[in-house]
Every structure is written in structure tokens, then in C-alpha cells.
Amino acid sequence: MSLIHLPSSPKVGLVLTGGGARAAYQVGVLQAIAAMLPEKTRNPFPVICGTSAGAVNAASVALSARNFHEGVRLLSAVWENAHVNQAYRSDPIGVFGNVARLLSSLLFGGLSKRTPVSMLDSSPLSQLLDRSLPLHGIQRSIETGALHALGITAWGYTSGQSVTFYEGAKNIVPWKRERRIGVAARIGVEHLMASSAIPILFPAIRVNREYFGDGSMRQLAPISPALHLGAERVLVIGVRKTAETQPERVTVDSYPTLAQIGGHIMGSIFLDSLDLDLERLQRINNTLRMIPDEKLKDNSMPLRQVKSMVISPSVEINTIAEHHAHTLPRTIRLFYRAIGALRRDGSSLLSYVLFEEPFCRALIDLGYRDTMPLGPQILQFIGAETSEPTDAGIIR
């Protein structure tokens, strides 16, 4: 395939959604995109936004923006060798000690006001990120022009605001909308940990004056930060198979397990807002198509259409998680079995916390397979020219 970068390439935003261990799928997608581009190509996404585990992926790509392949290889090395004990403590003392602290907080108000309230101890993830991601490289990427901005979104428990911490070019203006703001910051491990702090499962993280949790919580407009940071079009990598039919309604006799309830909560936190935001973007684009160009140019509030492209799994990730549940450490298996996460109706929750190599590699392979056939569409979308025919049907 012959590929030439166009001099007028659009400023493409990459939006990496949340989803815990499901975010390994995004790595496979990025591997495929890297395979479409020449070695040592600069990052094709000047604006990168990440939420929850997607924040970790976003930071990894951003800090190596001068060499897209190097960034993807760095990210792949982490996910392809993933183990639960790198994300949260899985030893008996760590698991049951943390549960005891959680029960203490619930029953007696905790031992102190600073006692973390969570089912799992995520300190190993903080240590892994500190070792693996030289985040000072983000500023270097910006200075060389390989990156325009990186945005990491977290949810403030006190303010009730969705806060996007961003590091980017000096001409970016902080924004303030209803319950969502953009704040300039030097991105550090604490921002990634805050964005990844899944409620109840992982402890909240203090950044500046406030405690933050997973950025997917009440993130009403997940595409919006990329647009505020200057993106002219957005590529979204999701972590859920698009529903093709309505689920069948069946009669059940047993009460839903804690894991089944938790899985539905996770689905609401991580997935629903993205679908709604994409639908809203499509509706706005359709409206703008009906307005003559001269009217848009004369408008004191400039409006423009924003193309979006979505890549999402072709297979239900829950099903893949079921097949790899046995790879979990014994202590964690006992814990998840107790709350019903090892049952079929609890596999949704399991798919968010199954940070084990076989599961992550399966998702990476799926992401790669799903993306490679879309090569012509992707190259066209990011502003590259190819002699092969393109199909814009996937572009929304």
C-alpha cells in the first residue's frame, strides 16, 4: 500500500473510553493503525483524550508522540504481560485486609477521615505507572509539535464536576460548561490513577484540593474534551460490541447477584454516555447540513460539522472473560466467586477487572483483527492518501 500524508491533514482527536481491563482492546486497534503507517511515523492524533483505563493508554501514546510505533510498542509491552497483581493487590493479606477496612468504614465510619473506601487496593497500579510511563515526555511531544494536547478526565466527588486535566499548547483556553470543566495541568501518575479509580472497587485519589474517581462517572459528553482541545474530527475506540438487536426478555427465578448488579452499574458508568454523545453529534451534524454555508460563516458563534469514526469490538467481551476466569489468582477467584462474578450473569463485572495476560492478549488480538480490514477508511479519516478504494459508511 502506498501512503502519503497530506499537507492539509485535519487535526484528528483520539478518544479512548473507559472500561478497566477491557481497554486492552484499544491496544490491538492502535497496533493495527501503526501497522498501516511507515515506521517512525509521528503520532497521527494531535489531540488525545482518555478516561479511566483509556487514560493510561492515552498517556502512553502521547508521551511517545514523536514516534507512534514506539508509543504503541511501549503500551503493548504493559498489556501483553499484564497480571492482576500489577493492577491491584491479589494476595490474601491485601485482599482481605482491604475488605476489612471497607467494612470498618461502612459500619463504624472508618478509623480516620483518610481511610480509603474500596474493595481493592490499587497501589500496585500506581507503582507500575510510575516505573513504566516517563510522563515528562508529554511536554517534549508538545514542544516538538508532535502533540497538540492530552486530556485526562476524572470525576470530582465533592464538586460533582467532570474535570478534564489537560497538558497542551499554550493557545488552548480552559473551558467551563454545566458540570464539566477543563483545567490546565502537568499530567502525572495521580491524574491517571484518579481517572482510573472505579467507584467502590478502587480508592478515590486526591488531586490538588479534591478527591477524584473514575472519569466515566456522569461524563455527559465524552467527545467534548477533544473538541475543546482543538480536534476537528474524532476517532473513538470503544470497548463494547454494538447491540444489533434488542435483548430477549426472559423469566428469571433467582435474585440478581452482587456481580450482576455491579456489571450493570459498570455498563451505565462506562458506556451509555458515549452512545448518547455520538447520537447527539450526529443530530447536530444533520442539522448543520441543512444550513447554507454562508449563513454558518456569518454566525457570530461559529459552528462546524465534526466527523466521527467509531471502532468497537465485533465480539461480546463478556464471553471472552468467561473463558479466561480460571487464570485469576486463587484468592481473587474465591473473592469473585463469593460475589457471583464467576457466574455467566456476572461476567460483565469480571471483564472490567480481569487484568490477566491471556485475557488481555485475546482482546488485543480482537482489536487488531477488527481494525485491519478498515485500513482504507482509517487512512482517509486521519488525512492520509491511499490508492485503495474507501468506504465512508463507518464514518458518522
C-alpha positions in Angstrom: 0.0 0.0 0.0 1.4 3.4 -1.0 0.7 6.0 1.6 1.3 9.8 1.5 0.5 12.2 4.3 -1.5 15.2 3.0 -0.1 18.6 3.9 -3.5 19.8 5.0 -4.3 16.8 7.2 -7.1 17.5 9.7 -6.5 17.7 13.4 -7.8 14.3 14.4 -8.7 13.6 18.0 -8.3 10.2 19.5 -10.9 9.4 22.2 -10.1 6.3 24.4 -13.0 5.4 26.6 -13.0 3.7 30.0 -13.6 0.1 30.7 -11.0 -1.4 33.1 -9.3 -4.5 31.6 -11.4 -4.1 28.5 -9.1 -1.2 27.5 -6.7 -3.9 26.2 -8.9 -4.0 23.1 -7.7 -0.4 22.3 -4.1 -1.6 22.2 -5.0 -4.0 19.4 -6.7 -1.2 17.5 -3.6 1.0 17.9 -1.3 -1.8 16.8 -3.3 -2.2 13.6 -3.2 1.6 12.9 0.6 1.6 13.5 0.9 -1.3 11.0 -0.8 0.9 8.4 1.8 3.6 8.8 5.5 3.7 7.9 8.0 3.0 10.7 8.9 6.0 12.9 5.8 7.9 11.7 4.7 10.7 14.0 1.6 10.3 16.1 -1.4 10.8 13.7 -3.6 12.1 16.5 -2.6 15.6 17.6 -5.3 15.6 20.3 -5.6 12.6 22.6 -8.2 12.2 25.3 -8.5 9.3 27.7 -10.8 8.2 30.5 -10.4 5.5 33.1 -8.1 2.8 31.8 -8.2 4.7 28.5 -6.4 7.4 30.3 -3.4 5.2 30.7 -3.4 4.2 27.0 -3.8 7.9 26.0 -0.8 9.0 28.2 1.4 6.2 26.7 0.7 7.3 23.1 1.1 11.0 24.0 4.5 10.8 25.6 5.9 9.0 22.6 4.1 11.1 20.0 7.3 11.8 18.1 7.3 8.1 17.2 3.9 6.5 17.1 5.2 3.0 16.7 7.4 3.4 19.8 4.4 4.5 21.8 2.3 1.6 20.7 5.1 -0.8 21.5 5.5 0.6 25.0 1.8 0.3 25.6 1.7 -3.2 24.2 4.5 -4.4 26.4 2.5 -3.4 29.5 -0.8 -5.0 28.4 0.7 -8.2 26.8 2.3 -9.0 30.1 -0.5 -7.9 32.4 -1.3 -9.6 35.7 -3.9 -8.8 38.3 -1.2 -8.1 40.9 0.1 -5.2 38.8 -3.3 -3.5 38.9 -4.4 -4.3 42.5 -3.2 -6.4 45.4 -4.3 -10.0 44.9 -2.5 -11.7 47.9 -4.7 -12.9 50.8 -3.5 -10.2 53.2 -4.0 -7.4 50.6 -7.5 -8.6 49.6 -9.0 -9.4 53.0 -7.2 -6.6 54.7 -8.7 -4.1 52.3 -12.2 -5.7 52.7 -11.9 -5.4 56.4 -11.1 -1.7 56.1 -14.0 -1.2 53.8 -16.4 -2.9 56.3 -14.9 -0.8 59.1 -15.6 2.4 57.1 -19.2 1.2 56.4 -20.0 0.1 59.9 -18.0 2.5 62.1 -17.2 5.4 60.0 -13.6 4.2 59.4 -10.5 4.6 61.5 -9.9 8.1 60.2 -11.2 10.5 57.7 -8.5 9.5 55.3 -9.3 5.7 55.3 -9.8 4.6 51.7 -13.3 3.1 51.0 -12.8 0.5 48.3 -12.9 -3.3 47.8 -9.4 -3.5 46.2 -6.1 -1.8 46.8 -4.8 -0.2 43.6 -1.4 0.8 44.9 0.4 -1.7 42.6 -1.0 0.1 39.6 0.4 3.4 40.8 3.8 1.8 41.2 3.6 0.2 37.7 2.7 3.5 36.0 5.5 5.3 37.9 8.0 2.8 36.6 6.7 2.3 33.0 5.5 5.8 31.9 8.1 8.6 31.8 5.3 11.3 31.7 7.8 14.1 31.3 7.8 13.0 27.7 4.4 14.6 27.2 5.8 18.1 27.3 8.6 17.2 25.0 6.0 15.9 22.5 4.1 19.2 22.7 7.3 21.3 22.3 8.3 19.4 19.1 4.8 19.8 17.6 4.1 16.0 17.6 1.2 16.5 20.1 -1.2 19.4 20.4 -2.9 18.3 23.7 -3.5 15.4 26.0 -6.7 15.4 28.1 -7.4 13.1 31.1 -10.9 13.2 32.6 -11.8 12.4 36.3 -14.9 12.9 38.4 -14.7 15.2 41.5 -16.6 13.7 44.4 -17.1 17.0 46.2 -17.7 19.4 43.3 -19.7 16.9 41.3 -17.8 18.1 38.2 -16.3 16.2 35.3 -12.8 17.6 35.2 -10.6 17.3 32.2 -6.9 17.9 33.2 -5.1 18.8 30.0 -1.5 19.4 29.0 -1.1 21.1 25.7 -0.3 24.0 23.5 -0.3 27.5 25.1 -3.2 28.7 22.9 -5.7 26.3 24.5 -8.3 28.1 26.5 -9.7 26.5 29.7 -13.5 25.8 29.5 -16.4 25.7 31.8 -19.7 24.1 31.0 -22.5 22.6 33.1 -20.8 20.2 35.4 -17.7 19.8 33.2 -14.6 21.9 33.1 -11.1 21.9 31.5 -8.1 22.7 33.7 -4.5 23.1 32.5 -2.1 20.8 34.4 1.2 18.9 34.1 -0.2 15.4 33.8 1.2 13.0 36.4 0.5 9.5 37.7 -2.0 10.9 40.1 -4.2 12.1 37.3 -4.1 8.7 35.6 -4.9 7.0 38.9 -7.8 9.4 39.6 -9.3 8.8 36.2 -9.0 5.0 36.7 -10.4 4.9 40.2 -13.5 2.7 39.5 -16.0 3.6 42.3 -16.2 1.1 45.2 -13.6 -1.2 43.5 -10.7 1.2 43.7 -10.0 4.1 46.2 -10.5 7.7 45.3 -7.4 9.8 44.6 -6.7 13.2 45.8 -5.6 15.8 43.2 -5.0 19.3 44.5 -7.8 20.1 46.8 -10.3 17.3 45.9 -10.8 13.6 45.8 -11.5 12.2 42.3 -12.9 9.0 41.0 -13.3 7.3 37.6 -13.7 9.9 34.9 -16.5 7.9 33.2 -18.9 8.7 36.0 -21.5 11.1 34.8 -19.3 12.0 31.8 -22.2 13.5 29.9 -20.2 14.5 26.8 -17.1 12.2 26.4 -16.3 13.6 23.0 -16.4 17.2 24.1 -12.9 17.5 25.7 -11.3 16.5 22.4 -13.2 19.3 20.6 -12.3 21.9 23.3 -8.7 20.9 22.8 -8.8 21.6 19.1 -9.8 18.3 17.4 -11.6 18.8 14.0 -12.7 15.2 13.8 -12.6 12.3 16.3 -11.8 8.6 16.2 -13.4 6.8 19.1 -12.2 3.4 20.2 -15.0 1.8 22.3 -14.9 -1.3 24.4 -18.4 -2.7 23.8 -19.9 -4.7 20.9 -22.6 -2.6 19.3 -26.0 -4.0 20.0 -27.6 -5.3 16.8 -30.9 -6.5 18.3 -32.9 -5.8 21.5 -32.1 -8.3 24.3 -34.7 -11.1 24.7 -36.8 -10.7 27.8 -36.9 -13.9 29.9 -38.4 -15.0 33.1 -35.9 -15.5 36.0 -36.4 -17.1 39.4 -33.2 -16.2 41.2 -32.3 -12.8 42.7 -29.5 -10.9 40.8 -26.1 -11.4 42.3 -23.9 -8.6 43.6 -21.7 -9.1 40.5 -24.7 -8.9 38.1 -25.9 -5.7 39.7 -22.3 -4.3 39.7 -21.9 -5.3 36.0 -25.0 -3.2 35.1 -23.7 -0.3 37.1 -20.3 -0.5 35.3 -22.1 -0.6 32.0 -24.0 2.6 32.9 -20.9 4.3 34.0 -18.6 3.4 31.1 -20.8 3.0 28.1 -24.2 4.7 28.0 -22.9 8.3 27.8 -20.7 7.6 24.8 -23.6 6.3 22.8 -25.7 9.3 23.7 -22.9 11.8 22.8 -22.4 10.1 19.4 -26.1 10.3 18.7 -26.1 14.0 19.7 -23.1 14.7 17.5 -24.9 13.0 14.6 -28.0 15.0 15.2 -26.1 18.3 15.2 -24.2 17.4 12.0 -27.5 16.6 10.3 -28.9 20.0 11.4 -25.8 21.9 10.2 -26.1 20.2 6.8 -29.4 22.0 6.3 -27.9 25.4 6.9 -26.3 27.2 3.9 -22.5 27.7 4.3 -22.8 31.5 4.0 -25.2 31.5 7.0 -22.7 29.5 9.1 -19.9 31.8 8.2 -21.9 34.9 9.2 -22.9 33.4 12.5 -21.2 35.1 15.5 -20.9 31.7 17.1 -19.1 29.6 14.5 -20.5 26.1 14.1 -19.0 23.3 12.1 -19.7 19.6 11.4 -17.5 17.2 13.2 -16.9 13.8 11.6 -16.6 10.8 13.9 -15.4 7.3 13.4 -16.0 4.5 15.9 -14.2 1.2 16.2 -15.7 -1.2 18.6 -15.5 -5.0 19.4 -17.1 -7.4 17.0 -17.5 -10.0 19.8 -19.0 -9.7 23.3 -16.1 -9.1 25.6 -18.1 -10.7 28.5 -17.9 -14.1 26.7 -14.2 -13.8 26.3 -13.9 -13.0 30.0 -15.8 -16.2 30.9 -13.2 -18.3 29.1 -10.3 -16.7 31.0 -11.7 -16.5 34.5 -9.6 -19.5 35.6 -6.4 -17.5 35.0 -7.1 -15.3 38.1 -5.1 -15.9 41.2 -6.8 -18.3 43.7 -7.5 -15.6 46.3 -9.1 -13.4 43.8 -11.2 -16.3 42.3 -12.5 -17.0 45.8 -13.4 -13.4 46.2 -15.1 -13.0 42.9 -16.9 -16.3 43.3 -18.4 -15.1 46.6 -20.0 -12.1 44.8 -21.1 -14.1 41.8 -18.6 -12.7 39.3 -17.6 -16.2 38.0 -21.2 -17.0 37.0 -22.3 -16.2 33.5 -24.6 -13.4 34.6 -21.6 -11.9 36.5 -19.1 -11.9 33.6 -19.8 -8.3 32.8 -18.2 -7.2 36.1 -15.4 -9.7 35.6 -14.5 -8.3 32.2 -13.6 -4.9 33.9 -11.2 -6.4 36.5 -9.6 -9.4 34.7 -6.1 -7.9 34.3 -4.5 -11.2 33.3 -2.2 -11.8 30.3 -4.4 -14.4 28.4 -7.5 -12.2 28.6 -5.6 -9.1 27.6 -3.9 -10.7 24.7 -7.2 -12.1 23.5 -8.6 -8.6 23.5 -5.5 -7.1 21.8 -5.8 -9.8 19.0 -9.5 -9.0 18.6 -8.8 -5.3 18.3 -6.2 -5.9 15.7 -8.4 -8.2 13.7 -11.4 -5.8 13.8 -9.3 -2.9 12.6 -7.1 -4.2 9.8 -9.9 -4.6 7.3 -10.8 -0.9 7.9 -7.4 0.3 6.7 -8.6 2.4 3.7 -11.3 4.1 5.8 -8.9 4.9 8.7 -6.2 6.3 6.4 -8.7 8.5 4.7 -10.1 9.6 8.1 -6.8 10.6 9.5 -5.8 12.6 6.4 -3.7 10.1 4.6 -3.9 9.3 0.9 -4.1 5.7 -0.4 -4.7 4.3 -3.8 -7.1 1.7 -2.5 -10.9 2.5 -2.6 -12.5 3.8 0.6 -15.9 3.3 2.2 -17.2 6.2 4.3 -20.1 4.2 5.6 -18.5 3.8 9.0 -17.8 7.5 9.3 -20.5 9.3 11.3 
